[in-house]
Amino acid sequence: MDLTSLLIFLAIGAVAGWLAGIVMRGGGFGLVGNIIVGIIGAVVGGFAFGLLGITTTGLLGSIVTATVGALILLLIVGFLKKTA
């Protein structure tokens, strides 16, 4: 992975984490938190979309996939925090 790909990957993670934070709690998690939530969300979203047979392409598709995955991740974390 070259530097440009890494920067795009981190930018997509930051945008997806920020969007998920806005939707779920009305604010982001800071730059590093947004990137972490977005990257984990990309993995979760890719897995979930794969199970449903949905394929996405391009930059917008990557952001949508990562954001949906981040939303799923935040829902699960919120549920686990309530039960603990």
One Martini backbone bead per residue (centre of mass of N, CA, C, O) as a GRO file, in nm:
protein
   84
    1MET     BB    1   0.095   0.038   0.026
    2ASP     BB    2   0.066   0.350  -0.038
    3LEU     BB    3   0.036   0.669   0.067
    4THR     BB    4  -0.226   0.741  -0.080
    5SER     BB    5  -0.394   0.499   0.013
    6LEU     BB    6  -0.368   0.554   0.314
    7LEU     BB    7  -0.499   0.836   0.316
    8ILE     BB    8  -0.771   0.745   0.201
    9PHE     BB    9  -0.837   0.538   0.419
   10LEU     BB   10  -0.832   0.746   0.656
   11ALA     BB   11  -1.046   0.940   0.540
   12ILE     BB   12  -1.278   0.740   0.528
   13GLY     BB   13  -1.274   0.672   0.828
   14ALA     BB   14  -1.326   0.961   0.932
   15VAL     BB   15  -1.595   1.012   0.788
   16ALA     BB   16  -1.750   0.764   0.892
   17GLY     BB   17  -1.715   0.822   1.197
   18TRP     BB   18  -1.846   1.100   1.194
   19LEU     BB   19  -2.124   1.021   1.081
   20ALA     BB   20  -2.191   0.815   1.302
   21GLY     BB   21  -2.167   1.015   1.539
   22ILE     BB   22  -2.392   1.204   1.448
   23VAL     BB   23  -2.622   0.994   1.441
   24MET     BB   24  -2.587   0.862   1.739
   25ARG     BB   25  -2.476   1.146   1.928
   26GLY     BB   26  -2.414   1.441   1.779
   27GLY     BB   27  -2.101   1.349   1.745
   28GLY     BB   28  -1.788   1.302   1.748
   29PHE     BB   29  -1.447   1.140   1.839
   30GLY     BB   30  -1.243   1.250   1.691
   31LEU     BB   31  -1.000   1.177   1.481
   32VAL     BB   32  -0.906   0.900   1.591
   33GLY     BB   33  -1.185   0.784   1.657
   34ASN     BB   34  -1.301   0.803   1.371
   35ILE     BB   35  -1.096   0.620   1.235
   36ILE     BB   36  -1.145   0.367   1.402
   37VAL     BB   37  -1.449   0.340   1.353
   38GLY     BB   38  -1.428   0.340   1.040
   39ILE     BB   39  -1.246   0.090   1.002
   40ILE     BB   40  -1.421  -0.110   1.153
   41GLY     BB   41  -1.674  -0.041   0.985
   42ALA     BB   42  -1.565  -0.146   0.714
   43VAL     BB   43  -1.555  -0.439   0.800
   44VAL     BB   44  -1.848  -0.472   0.889
   45GLY     BB   45  -1.980  -0.369   0.626
   46GLY     BB   46  -1.850  -0.575   0.434
   47PHE     BB   47  -1.973  -0.820   0.571
   48ALA     BB   48  -2.275  -0.741   0.559
   49PHE     BB   49  -2.291  -0.692   0.252
   50GLY     BB   50  -2.197  -0.978   0.176
   51LEU     BB   51  -2.439  -1.130   0.304
   52LEU     BB   52  -2.648  -0.953   0.114
   53GLY     BB   53  -2.510  -0.901  -0.181
   54ILE     BB   54  -2.359  -0.627  -0.164
   55THR     BB   55  -2.216  -0.390  -0.390
   56THR     BB   56  -1.942  -0.159  -0.393
   57THR     BB   57  -1.820   0.144  -0.552
   58GLY     BB   58  -1.601   0.356  -0.482
   59LEU     BB   59  -1.597   0.619  -0.273
   60LEU     BB   60  -1.895   0.629  -0.186
   61GLY     BB   61  -1.923   0.325  -0.126
   62SER     BB   62  -1.709   0.324   0.100
   63ILE     BB   63  -1.850   0.525   0.286
   64VAL     BB   64  -2.114   0.373   0.320
   65THR     BB   65  -2.001   0.110   0.430
   66ALA     BB   66  -1.849   0.233   0.676
   67THR     BB   67  -2.095   0.375   0.804
   68VAL     BB   68  -2.276   0.132   0.847
   69GLY     BB   69  -2.069  -0.023   1.016
   70ALA     BB   70  -2.042   0.194   1.238
   71LEU     BB   71  -2.336   0.185   1.326
   72ILE     BB   72  -2.334  -0.108   1.411
   73LEU     BB   73  -2.107  -0.083   1.615
   74LEU     BB   74  -2.249   0.134   1.798
   75LEU     BB   75  -2.494  -0.039   1.866
   76ILE     BB   76  -2.342  -0.267   2.006
   77VAL     BB   77  -2.194  -0.099   2.217
   78GLY     BB   78  -2.450   0.028   2.343
   79PHE     BB   79  -2.575  -0.240   2.428
   80LEU     BB   80  -2.338  -0.341   2.608
   81LYS     BB   81  -2.343  -0.096   2.806
   82LYS     BB   82  -2.636  -0.144   2.913
   83THR     BB   83  -2.583  -0.452   3.019
   84ALA     BB   84  -2.326  -0.379   3.218
   0.00000   0.00000   0.00000
